[in-house]
Amino acid sequence: MAHRYPGQRIAITRLIIFLGLVTYAIMVVYPMFWVLCTSLKSNKDIFLDPFGLPSMGDLQWSNYAQVWTAGSFGNYFFNSVIITSLTVLAVVLLSAMAAHLLSRFVFWGCRALLFYFLAGLMVPIHLSIVPLFFEMRALGLLNSRLGLWLAYVAFSLPFAIFILTGFFRSLPVSLHESARVDGAGEFRAFWHVMMPLARPGMVTVAIFTFLGTWNEFFMAFMFLSGEGSQRLRTLPLGLANITIVSQYSSDWSLAFAGLVVVVLPTLGMYLLLQKQLSQGVTVGAVKI
């Protein structure tokens, strides 16, 4: 019986891992490539040859212009940018301040306060949506960007505090103490010393908050479904409504073009910040 040497076993293992990664990459990349190709077809071509490549001489770039104007995606895009940007900004700043407090200072109820924040991770959105809806209505926040923004911030904070508390605890205490000894106030030490060091963790929180807010549909549908809310709706709601643009007939070319418009900012942000994302998740993985 032939024996395999350790070098041969390592080579076979690497080959299997490589083939597995290539297969996974194809499974991830091909659907996105197919969506892009389909968005450049007409409805007739989509039904005649759904998996074929579009004709290079007949690329339907007009689908994007039509979805931006007839589908009102310009307005939806503006709403999503405003709400998502403000949500990311608020969540990153508030969670960084809370995480710094919980990781650097010991006071009565500190651990209970941390678990109070983390308890928000155990509250399903679908379970809380009914009482939240009535509360928003009582406060007059339905069909408004402010109400939707407050809901996004509230549901994003627990996870952000969980990530950043572990990250701030991984930072050297001596740096914070040195800043205080040099005469910096608590706010200045936090803003000029601790926050720059926590940048990978904050980028991680920003990316996850961006993904969750940009693609969120359920709360936006619940809080922006009243009369006069059409101009306030976000991209996921616009994508859901794209089938009624042409008198309630399914215009799949517009739907796929709208899907590309929704996906591209997410993909671009991830590709731009993937290094900080992986670094933030790894460094912040410490015991709470």
N, C-alpha and C positions, 0 to 999 in steps of 0.2 A: 504494500500500500504506500502510495506516494505521500510524503509529508510536506506540508506547506511551511515555509520558513516565516518568521515574524515579519520580515519585510514584505512578503507576498500577502500576508493577512492584512497588513496595514494598507497596502495598495488596493486590495479588494474592498476594504471598508471605505476608503476614500472615494473609490469609484461609485459605490452604492450611495454614499452621501451626496456625491456630485450629481448623480442621475436623479436622486430624490429632489434636490434643490432645483435642478433644471425643470423637472416636471411641475413642481410647485410654482416656479416663476411663470411657466407657460399658462398654468391655470389662473394666475392672477392677471397677467398682462393681456392675454387673448380677449377676455370679456371687454376690457377697456378699449382695445383696438377695434373690436367688433362694433361697439357702440359708436365710436368715432366714424367708422366707415358707414354705418347705417344712417348716421345723421347727415351724410352727404348724398343720400339717395332720395328719389321720389317715392311716394306711396306705392306706385305701381311696381317699381323695382324691388321694394322691400317685400312685397307679397310674392312676386315672381321668383326672386332669388334672394332669400333672407340672409344666407350665409356667404354670398358671393361678394367680391370686391366691387366697389362702384366704378363705373366707366370713367376713365381719366378725362375723356372729352365731354362728360356730362355731369360734372360735380355740382351738386345743388347747394352752392354757398348761400343762395338766397334763403335757405331754411333758417340760418342764423339771423339774418336781417328781419325775417318775418316773425320769428319767435320773440325778437327783441321789441318789435313794434306792435304787431297784432296780438301777440301773447302777453304784452305789458311786462316783459321780463326786465326792461330797463328800470321800471318802478320797483319791481320785486327785488331786483339786485341791490338797488339803493337802500331799501328797507333792511335787507339782510346784512349789508355792510355796516350800517349804522348800529343796529341792535347787537350784532356779533362783536364789533369793535368795542363798544361800551361795556358789554358783558365781560369780555376778556380783560379789559383794563381794570374794571372794578374787582373782578375775582382775583386777579394776580396781586393787586395792591392789598386788598383786605386779607387775603389768605397769607400773604407774606408777613404782614404785621402781626396777625394772630399766631402764626407759626413761630415767629421770633419770640413773642411773649411766652408761649407755652414751652419752648425749648430752652430758653435762657434764664427764666426766672422761676423761683420756687415760692409759692404762696398757698395759703389755705384754699382748697378746692381746685387747685391747678389740674390735677389728673381728672377730677370729675368734670371740669369744663372741657377738657380734651375729649372725653368720652361722650359728652353732650353733643359736641360738634360731629363726632364720628357716628353718632346715632342717626344722623341724617342720611347716612349711606344705606341704612336698613329700611328707609321709608320708600316704598315703590311710588313712582309718579302716578300710575293709574289708580292707586288706592287713595291718594290725596287729592286727586283732581276735582272731585265733587265738592268737598268743603272749601277748597281753594277757589273754585268758580264762584260760589256764593259769597265768599269773603271779598273777592275782586269786585263783584257786582255791588256789594254794600259800600265799598270804598270808591266806586265810580271809576274803576281802572280797567273795566272791560273795553275792548275795541280801542286800545291805546298802546303805543310803543312802550310807555312807562310801565304799565302793568306787566306786559310780557317780559320786559327787561328785568324787573324785580323778581319775577318767577325764575328766570334763567339764573340770575345771580344766586338766589337762595338755594336752588338745587345743585349748583356747581360748587359752592363753597365747601361742603363736607369733604369731598374727594380732594380738592385743592389743599385744604388744611392738612389732610392726612399725608399727602405727598410731601409738602413743604416742611412739616414738623420733623419728619425723619431726615430731610435734607439739612435743615438748619442744625440739627443735633450732630450731624457728621462734620460740621465746620469747626475749626479749632477755637476753643473758648479764649485762648490767649490773645487772638486778634481783636476780639471785642473788648477784652480787658485793657489791652494796650491803647486802644482808641479812647477809652474812658480816662485812663491815666494821663494821656496827653491833653486832656481838657475838653474833649468832645462831649457834647451832651448826648443823651440817650437817642434822641431822634437823629442827630447827625451821625452818630456811630452806626445806627441802623441803615441810614440812607447812603452813606458814603463808603462804608466798610462791609457790612454784612450783605446788603442787597447785591452789590457787584459779585461777591463770592457765590451767591446763591443763584446766579444767572442760569446755569443749566437746569436747575430744578424749576425755576420760574418759566423757562421756555417750555419745559415739559407740561406744566400746568396750562400754559397759554395754548399749546397745541391741542391738548385734550378738550379744553374748554371751547376752543374754536370749532373742533370737529363736532362736539355735542350740540353746540348752538346753531352752527351753520346748517346742519342736516336735520334739526329737530322739526317734527311735524305735529305731534299730538297736542302739545300745549298751545302752539300757534293756531292750530285749527279750533281749539276750544275757546281761546280768548279773542280771536279775531274773526269770528264767524257772524257777527251781527251786521245790521244794515249800516252802510257807509264805511265798512272796514276794508273794502276792496283795495283802496289806495295804501293801506297799511300792511298788507299781507307780504309774507316773505317768500323766498324762492321755492321751498318745498311745497307751499300751498299753490304757488303759481304752476309748478310742475304737475300737481294733481289736477289743476283746472285746465290744463292745456288741451284736453280732449274735447272741451266744449267751445274751442275757439271757432271752429268751422261748423256752426249750427248743430252741435251735439254729435258730430261725426268724428271718429277717432283719426286724428291726423298724426300718424306715427312718425313721420319725418320731422315734424315740429317737436314731438315728444322727445325724440332722441337728441335733437339739437339742444333742447332745453336741459336735458340730462347732462350733456357735455358742459354747458354753461355752469351748472351746479357743481360738477365734479372738478373742473380745472382749478379753481382757487384752492380747494382742499389738497389736491395732488401737488400743486406748486408749493404750498406752504410746507408740506411734509418733506418734499425733496430738498427744499432750502434749509430746513432745520433738523434733518434726520440725525445728524451727528450730535447736536445738543440734546435731542430727545433720548437717544440711547444712553448718553452720558448721564443725563438727569435721572433716568429710571434706575440705573445701576448704582450711582453714588447715593441716591436717596433711600436705598433699600436697607434701612437700619431698623433696629428694634424700637418700637414706640414705647 
